Every structure is written in C-alpha cells, then in structure tokens.
C-alpha cells in the first residue's frame, strides 16, 4: 500500500504537528509543523522539511545552520493527525544551541533549566 500525504488529518490551516525524535537514543528533540508538501519533500529527499508558521515558508532543517535532520523513519499516530519523525540529528536541534528544545522542566512548582546551551 503506497502512502499519500493527503490522507493525513491536517488542522484548519493545513498543518500537522511533527515530533522529531533521535532514532538512536529516543530523545525527543523538537516539535514543528508540516503541511502535505513538506511531508512529500521530506519523503522525497530524506532531509526533514517543515512549514514555518512565522515565515509562511518551507524550512529545511539545517539548510542554513548545518544542523540537519536526516529522516530514518516517519510514523503516523492512530488518528493520522500527528507525525513522529525518527531522525539522525547533526548538531543541536534547538535554535538556542541546545540538543533538544525541551530543556526546561517544572520541578516542585518551579521552572528549572536542565540542559545548557552549546
């Protein structure tokens, strides 16, 4: 059965959340958004392409920074409305220079930075 990005369930803006996870360590790296064309580009090239909501443009992860995400596997959730991208990450995933965008924890009612920037 061949896969068609149009069969995914996108929101009213035509977007679907995509969670990037390190394929070797299972660490959750980031969450971004994709539209059907970004999904298709990612599958065609093997380099993860997102849709930037702020710039209203495609964003190939690492195209300018060199911190690319190479797609290992794309997974769909049971409702087909969220993607899990298992990736090989080069350099930090977060624009702050951290390995993961999830560097703040809430512990005992306070925000705690648990990962220093690179």
KOLBADREN-10340 format. One record per residue: residue in one letter; x, z, y of N, C-alpha, C in turn. Coordinates in steps of 0.05 Angstrom, whole numbers, plus 32768, in hexadecimal, padded with zeros to 4 digits. Atoms other than C-alpha are relative to their C-alpha. Layout:
BEGIN
aXZYXZYXZY;...
***
This chain:
BEGIN
x801180007FE9800080008000801280008019;x7FEF80027FE880207FEA80427FF480128015;x80087FEE7FEA801D8018807F7FFB7FF18019;x8007800B7FE77FFB800480BF7FFE80168015;x80027FEA7FEC8008803080FD7FE48002800D;x801B7FFF7FF57FC1801E81157FEE80137FF1;x80117FEF80117FA5804980DC8003801E8007;x7FFD7FE47FF87FBF808980FC7FEA80088014;x80147FF67FED7F9180B58126800D8009801A;x7FF47FFB7FE67FA880B2816E7FEC800F8012;x80127FF37FED7F8C80DC81A87FF47FEC8013;x800E80117FED7F6480C081E280147FEF8010;x7FEC800F7FF17FA580A98203800F7FED7FEE;x7FF3801180137FBA808481C4801A800B7FF6;x7FE77FF380087FF080B781B27FFB80127FE8;x80007FEF8017800180DF8175801980128002;x7FE87FEF7FFF802F811D817380127FFA7FE8;x7FEB8005801480708113814D801480168000;x7FED7FE98002809A814E813580197FF47FF3;x7FE78008800B80E3813E812A800D80187FF2;x7FF57FEB80118103816680F2801A7FF67FF4;x7FE78008800C814B816480DA7FFC7FFD7FE2;x80058006801D814981438095801180107FED;x7FEE7FF080128183816D807A7FFA801E8001;x80037FE37FFD817481B280967FE380098002;x801D7FFB7FFC812881AE80A07FFB800E801B;x80047FF47FE6813381CA80E77FEE7FEE8011;x8011800E7FEE80FC81B68117800F7FFB801A;x7FF080077FE9811E819181507FF07FFD801A;x801080067FE780E8817B81817FE57FF57FF9;x801A800D800280A28161818C7FFE7FED8017;x800480157FEC8093812181B17FE87FF07FF8;x801880108005805D80EC81B380077FE47FFA;x7FFD801C8007805780A781957FE57FF28003;x8017801180028026806E819C80057FED7FE9;x7FFE80128017801A8038816880197FEF8001;x7FE980117FFD8051800C8184801A80107FFC;x7FE87FEF8005808480468184800380057FE2;x7FFF7FFD801D80728053813B800C7FE77FF3;x7FF78019800C807C800A812A801E7FFB8006;x7FE380047FF880BF80068151801280127FEF;x7FF07FED801080D88044812D80037FF77FE4;x7FFF8009801C80C7802880E980117FE67FFE;x7FF18019800180E67FE480FA801E80048004;x7FE47FFC7FF981277FFE8117800E80167FF2;x7FF47FE8800C8132804080F4800A80148014;x7FF87FED7FEA8141806081387FE68009800D;x801A7FF57FF7810A808E81517FFB7FF8801D;x800980077FE580E48074818E7FE6800F8006;x80177FF17FF780B3809F81B37FF37FF28018;x800D80097FE88082809381EC800380178014;x7FFC7FEC7FEB809580B8822C7FE780018011;x80187FFD7FF0805680D3824C80068001801D;x7FF97FFE7FE4807980E1828D80097FE6800C;x7FF6801A7FF6809B809D82947FED7FE97FF8;x80128015800A80638076827080107FE87FF6;x7FEE8014800B809880518249800B80097FE5;x7FF47FF9801A80B8804D8205801B800E8005;x7FE87FF07FFE80F2807D81FA800D80017FE5;x7FF17FFF80198123806F81C2801380178002;x7FF07FE87FFF814180B281B4801E7FFA7FFE;x7FE380038000818B80B181C6800A7FE6800C;x7FF8801A7FF6818B806B81E6801480048018;x7FEE7FFB7FEA81AD80888224801480177FFB;x7FEF7FE8800581C980CB820B80127FFD7FE8;x7FF18002801981E380B481C77FF780147FEB;x800A7FEC801281BC80ED81A77FE87FF47FF0;x8014800F800E819680BF81787FF3800F7FE9;x800D7FF68017816480CF81437FFC7FE87FED;x800380148014816A80A481057FEA80097FED;x80177FF98011812980A380DD800980007FE3;x7FFB7FFD801D813180BC80957FE57FFB7FF2;x801A8003800C80E780C180867FEA80078014;x80177FF97FEF80A480C080AB7FEA800A7FED;x80157FF48010806E80ED80907FE780028012;x80197FFE7FF2802480EF80A37FF3801A7FF7;x800F7FE9800A7FFA812E80A27FE67FF77FF4;x80188006800F7FB98132807B7FEA7FF38011;x8014800C7FEE7F8E811F80B8800A7FE6800D;x7FF380187FF47FBE80E680CC80018001801E;x7FFF7FFD7FE37FC181038112801A800E800A;x7FE67FF57FF980088120811280157FF47FED;x7FEA800B8010804A810380FB801680147FFE;x7FE87FF180048086812680DE80167FEB7FFB;x7FEA8012800280C680FF80E98018800F7FF6;x7FE77FF4800B80FF811480BC80167FEE8009;x7FEB80107FF2813D80FE80E2801C800A7FFA;x7FE47FF97FFE818880FD80E380068000801E;x7FFC7FFC7FE4819781198128801D7FFF8007;x7FE580017FF681D78107814D80008010801A;x7FFF7FEF7FE881E7813D81817FE780108003;x80177FF07FFB81B3816981A17FE67FF08001;x801A800E7FFE81698157819C7FF38006801B;x800D7FF77FE88155817D81DB800F7FF68019;x7FF480097FE881628163822180108016800E;x7FF17FEA7FF5817E81A88232801C80037FF3;x7FE67FFF800E81B9819B82037FFF80117FE8;x80027FEF8018819F81C881CC7FF97FEF7FE8;x8006800E8019819881B281847FE27FFB7FFD;x801D80018003814D81C081857FF38007801B;x80107FF97FE8811981C381BC7FF3801C7FFD;x800C7FE6800580FF8203819B801580168001;x7FEB7FEC7FFD8133823281B77FF7801A800D;x800B7FE87FF58105826781D37FED800D7FEC;x80117FF1801380E4829C81A77FF180158010;x800E7FE97FF580B082D081B9800480177FED;x7FFA7FE9801180C88312819D7FF9801A800F;x80097FE77FF480A8835681AC7FF47FFB801C;x800D80067FE78080833581E480117FF48016;x7FEE800C7FEC80BC83178207800B7FE67FF7;x7FF38019800780DA82D2820A801E80057FFD;x7FE37FFC8006812082D081EB800B7FE57FFA;x7FF280198006814F829581ED801180057FE7;x7FF27FFC801A8169828E81A580147FEB7FFA;x7FED801680058194825081AD800D7FF9801B;x7FF280077FE781C9824381E280027FE28002;x7FFD801D7FFB81D081FE8202801D7FF97FF9;x7FE6800A8009820A81D381EA80127FFB8017;
***
